[in-house]
């Protein structure tokens, strides 16, 4: 529509300035040009939905998705970045809205596979110097969203290793086993013990903030996968 309008406006300007239409803007030529533009727009309108359906089909094919290389972020790294209030991470939560409302990580945003195609998600994924982390209850669901984002050309895409269920076990509800065989295990247990105290508090504060400001409304969530 914009292209058609611009084309027509140019013809009017041409006539006003020169007193007559440029030959390329005369009725017959104009008719064929507008017809060609309309055909192109029509083809695009049909092609885009087909591409979306095709990509969603690929995303739901686990064999296909698993053959696509996606970077992993460990539960400890994500916990550290959350505690550090790292502005470089963006967390895309692909769980159902009721689960997201019940427990969501600070700074996370609720999306579905379909909404990754929409403007809101595209604008965020286009931001420079960001690590885009996809999470879900399990790693496989997050991998589907990360696959779509990568396939659409976005970069710095990660998935949470082990999914949110592992994050709960490793961080939120961490229970120190008490015995550490190596210094690395000691350091890990010490960090997770600290994180298990801090992150639940951050989650609660984030939930209260969302409730008071209405930020818990889904980001153009449509359907569920």
C-alpha positions in Angstrom: 0.0 0.0 0.0 2.8 2.4 0.9 4.6 1.7 -2.4 1.4 2.3 -4.4 0.8 5.6 -2.6 4.3 6.7 -3.1 4.1 5.8 -6.8 0.9 7.8 -7.2 2.2 10.8 -5.3 5.2 11.0 -7.5 3.1 11.1 -10.6 1.1 14.0 -9.2 4.2 16.0 -8.3 5.6 15.3 -11.8 2.4 16.7 -13.4 2.3 19.8 -11.1 6.0 20.7 -11.8 6.2 20.0 -15.6 2.5 20.5 -16.5 2.3 17.0 -17.9 2.8 13.5 -16.8 6.1 11.7 -17.4 5.4 8.9 -20.0 6.0 6.3 -17.4 3.2 7.7 -15.3 0.6 7.7 -18.1 -2.6 5.5 -17.6 -1.4 2.4 -19.4 2.0 2.3 -17.9 0.7 3.3 -14.5 -1.9 0.5 -14.6 0.7 -2.2 -15.4 3.1 -0.8 -12.7 0.4 -0.8 -10.0 -0.8 -4.3 -11.0 2.8 -5.6 -10.7 3.1 -4.0 -7.2 -0.2 -5.5 -6.1 0.9 -9.0 -7.3 4.2 -8.7 -5.4 2.3 -7.6 -2.2 -0.2 -10.4 -2.7 2.5 -13.0 -3.0 4.4 -11.7 0.0 1.2 -11.9 2.1 0.8 -15.6 1.3 4.5 -16.4 1.6 5.1 -15.0 5.1 2.5 -17.1 6.9 3.7 -20.2 5.1 7.3 -19.5 6.2 6.1 -19.1 9.8 4.2 -22.4 9.7 7.2 -24.1 8.1 9.6 -22.8 10.8 7.2 -23.8 13.6 6.9 -27.2 12.2 10.7 -27.5 12.2 10.9 -26.2 15.7 8.6 -29.0 16.9 10.7 -31.6 15.2 13.1 -32.6 18.0 15.5 -34.4 15.7 15.8 -31.4 13.5 16.2 -29.0 16.4 18.7 -31.1 18.2 21.0 -31.1 15.1 21.1 -27.3 15.4 24.0 -26.0 17.5 22.8 -23.8 20.3 25.0 -22.4 23.1 24.3 -23.4 26.7 24.3 -21.2 29.8 24.8 -23.1 33.1 22.5 -22.6 36.1 25.3 -21.1 38.1 26.2 -18.6 35.4 22.5 -17.5 35.1 22.2 -17.2 38.8 25.3 -15.1 39.1 24.1 -12.8 36.3 20.7 -12.4 38.0 22.3 -11.6 41.4 24.7 -9.2 39.7 21.7 -7.5 38.0 23.5 -8.0 34.7 21.9 -5.7 32.1 23.5 -7.7 29.3 21.1 -10.7 29.6 17.5 -11.0 28.3 15.5 -13.9 29.5 12.8 -15.3 27.3 10.5 -17.6 29.3 8.5 -20.0 27.1 6.3 -21.6 29.8 2.6 -21.2 30.1 1.5 -17.8 31.5 0.0 -19.4 34.7 3.4 -21.0 35.4 5.2 -17.8 34.6 2.9 -15.8 37.0 3.5 -18.4 39.7 7.3 -18.2 39.5 9.4 -16.1 37.1 13.0 -15.1 37.2 13.8 -11.4 37.7 13.9 -9.6 34.4 12.4 -12.5 32.5 9.6 -12.1 29.8 6.9 -14.5 28.9 6.7 -15.6 25.2 5.4 -18.5 23.1 7.0 -19.9 20.0 4.5 -18.0 17.8 5.3 -14.6 19.5 9.0 -14.9 18.6 7.9 -13.9 15.1 6.3 -10.7 16.3 7.7 -7.1 16.5 8.1 -7.0 20.3 10.4 -10.0 20.4 12.2 -9.0 17.2 13.0 -5.6 18.7 14.5 -7.1 21.8 16.5 -9.8 20.0 17.9 -7.2 17.7 19.6 -5.3 20.5 23.3 -5.3 20.5 25.6 -6.6 23.2 22.9 -8.8 24.7 22.9 -12.4 25.7 19.4 -13.8 24.9 18.7 -16.7 27.1 15.7 -19.0 26.4 14.3 -20.9 29.3 11.4 -23.4 29.9 10.7 -26.2 32.4 12.9 -28.5 30.3 15.9 -27.8 28.1 14.1 -29.1 24.9 11.3 -26.6 24.9 13.8 -23.8 25.4 15.9 -25.2 22.5 12.9 -24.9 20.2 12.6 -21.1 20.9 16.3 -20.6 20.6 16.3 -22.5 17.3 13.6 -20.1 15.9 15.5 -17.1 17.1 18.8 -18.3 15.5 17.1 -19.4 12.3 15.5 -15.9 12.0 19.0 -14.4 12.0 19.4 -13.3 15.6 22.7 -13.8 17.5 24.0 -14.4 21.0 21.3 -17.0 21.6 21.5 -19.3 24.6 19.4 -21.9 26.4 19.5 -22.6 30.1 21.2 -26.0 30.6 18.8 -28.5 32.2 15.9 -26.0 32.0 14.2 -24.3 34.8 13.6 -27.5 36.7 17.4 -27.9 37.1 17.7 -24.3 38.0 15.2 -24.8 40.9 17.2 -27.9 42.1 20.7 -26.3 41.7 19.8 -22.8 42.9 16.4 -21.9 44.2 15.8 -25.0 46.4 19.5 -26.0 46.7 20.3 -28.4 49.6 24.0 -28.5 50.5 25.1 -32.1 50.6 27.7 -31.2 53.2 30.5 -33.3 51.7 32.7 -31.7 49.0 35.6 -33.7 47.5 37.3 -30.9 45.6 37.9 -27.2 46.1 35.7 -26.6 43.0 32.8 -28.4 44.7 33.3 -26.4 47.9 33.2 -23.2 45.9 30.1 -24.3 44.0 28.2 -25.4 47.1 29.1 -22.1 48.8 27.9 -20.1 45.8 24.7 -22.1 45.5 24.0 -21.7 49.2 24.3 -18.0 48.9 22.2 -17.9 45.7 19.5 -20.0 47.3 19.0 -17.3 49.9 19.2 -14.3 47.5 17.4 -15.3 44.4 14.1 -16.3 46.1 14.1 -12.8 47.6 14.7 -11.3 44.2 11.9 -13.4 42.7 9.5 -12.2 45.4 10.4 -8.6 44.9 10.1 -9.0 41.1 6.7 -10.6 41.6 5.5 -7.7 43.8 6.8 -5.2 41.3 5.1 -6.9 38.4 1.8 -7.0 40.3 1.9 -3.3 41.2 2.9 -2.1 37.8 1.0 -4.6 35.7 4.2 -5.8 34.1 3.2 -9.4 34.4 1.0 -9.0 31.3 2.3 -11.4 28.6 4.4 -9.9 25.8 2.0 -10.5 22.9 1.5 -14.1 23.9 -0.8 -16.0 21.6 -1.6 -19.6 21.9 0.7 -22.1 23.6 3.3 -24.6 22.5 
